[in-house]
C-alpha cells in the first residue's frame, strides 16, 4: 500500500501494490456499479460533501459520482492516489477507527475518499455505545 502520484493519466497508467491495484479497484467499482460511500472536502474548508453513490463515469481526466438525486464531477488532473486506510474519529473524539478505501488528493488540493458501503465493526460498537 502506498501513495501514487500521476499528474496526467492516473487511471490508465498504473504495479500490483501501487498504481495497477488502485486503478483496477476504481475500474471494478465503476464497472460493477458498486455502492460506495464517499467524502469530499475542500482544501480551504467551506464544503464537505459525504454520501452514498457509485462511480458513474471514470476516465483519465475525470470521474462522476452518481449520488441519487445529484451528480458530483471530479477533475483528476494532478491527482495523487493512496490506498492506505484512513483514520476517522467518533463524534466525541474519544475513539477512532480505520477505514480501507481509496483516497484521492486532487490537483486543487481538495480530497476525495471512497470506500465500499460497509461500516467497520469498531465503528458500530462505538456508535451503539454513544446511544
ZISULUR-V649595 format. One record per residue. N is the residue number from 1. RES is the residue in one letter. SS is DSSP state (A for helix, B for strand, O for the rest). Layout:
n=N res=RES ss=SS
n=N res=RES ss=SS
//
This chain:
n=1 res=X ss=O
n=2 res=X ss=O
n=3 res=X ss=B
n=4 res=X ss=B
n=5 res=X ss=B
n=6 res=X ss=O
n=7 res=X ss=O
n=8 res=X ss=O
n=9 res=X ss=O
n=10 res=X ss=O
n=11 res=X ss=O
n=12 res=X ss=O
n=13 res=X ss=O
n=14 res=X ss=O
n=15 res=X ss=O
n=16 res=X ss=O
n=17 res=X ss=O
n=18 res=X ss=O
n=19 res=X ss=A
n=20 res=X ss=A
n=21 res=X ss=A
n=22 res=X ss=A
n=23 res=X ss=A
n=24 res=X ss=A
n=25 res=X ss=A
n=26 res=X ss=A
n=27 res=X ss=A
n=28 res=X ss=A
n=29 res=X ss=A
n=30 res=X ss=A
n=31 res=X ss=A
n=32 res=X ss=O
n=33 res=X ss=O
n=34 res=X ss=O
n=35 res=X ss=O
n=36 res=X ss=B
n=37 res=X ss=B
n=38 res=X ss=B
n=39 res=X ss=B
n=40 res=X ss=B
n=41 res=X ss=B
n=42 res=X ss=O
n=43 res=X ss=O
n=44 res=X ss=O
n=45 res=X ss=O
n=46 res=X ss=O
n=47 res=X ss=O
n=48 res=X ss=B
n=49 res=X ss=B
n=50 res=X ss=B
n=51 res=X ss=B
n=52 res=X ss=B
n=53 res=X ss=B
n=54 res=X ss=B
n=55 res=X ss=B
n=56 res=X ss=B
n=57 res=X ss=B
n=58 res=X ss=B
n=59 res=X ss=O
n=60 res=X ss=O
n=61 res=X ss=O
n=62 res=X ss=B
n=63 res=X ss=B
n=64 res=X ss=B
n=65 res=X ss=B
n=66 res=X ss=B
n=67 res=X ss=O
n=68 res=X ss=O
n=69 res=X ss=O
n=70 res=X ss=O
n=71 res=X ss=B
n=72 res=X ss=B
n=73 res=X ss=B
n=74 res=X ss=B
n=75 res=X ss=B
n=76 res=X ss=O
n=77 res=X ss=O
n=78 res=X ss=O
n=79 res=X ss=O
n=80 res=X ss=B
n=81 res=X ss=B
n=82 res=X ss=B
n=83 res=X ss=O
n=84 res=X ss=O
n=85 res=X ss=O
n=86 res=X ss=B
n=87 res=X ss=B
n=88 res=X ss=B
n=89 res=X ss=B
n=90 res=X ss=O
n=91 res=X ss=O
n=92 res=X ss=O
n=93 res=X ss=O
n=94 res=X ss=O
n=95 res=X ss=O
n=96 res=X ss=B
n=97 res=X ss=B
n=98 res=X ss=B
n=99 res=X ss=B
n=100 res=X ss=O
n=101 res=X ss=O
n=102 res=X ss=B
n=103 res=X ss=B
n=104 res=X ss=B
n=105 res=X ss=B
n=106 res=X ss=O
n=107 res=X ss=O
n=108 res=X ss=O
n=109 res=X ss=O
n=110 res=X ss=O
n=111 res=X ss=B
n=112 res=X ss=B
n=113 res=X ss=B
n=114 res=X ss=B
n=115 res=X ss=B
n=116 res=X ss=B
n=117 res=X ss=O
n=118 res=X ss=O
n=119 res=X ss=O
n=120 res=X ss=O
n=121 res=X ss=A
n=122 res=X ss=A
n=123 res=X ss=A
n=124 res=X ss=A
n=125 res=X ss=A
n=126 res=X ss=A
n=127 res=X ss=A
n=128 res=X ss=A
n=129 res=X ss=A
n=130 res=X ss=A
n=131 res=X ss=O
//
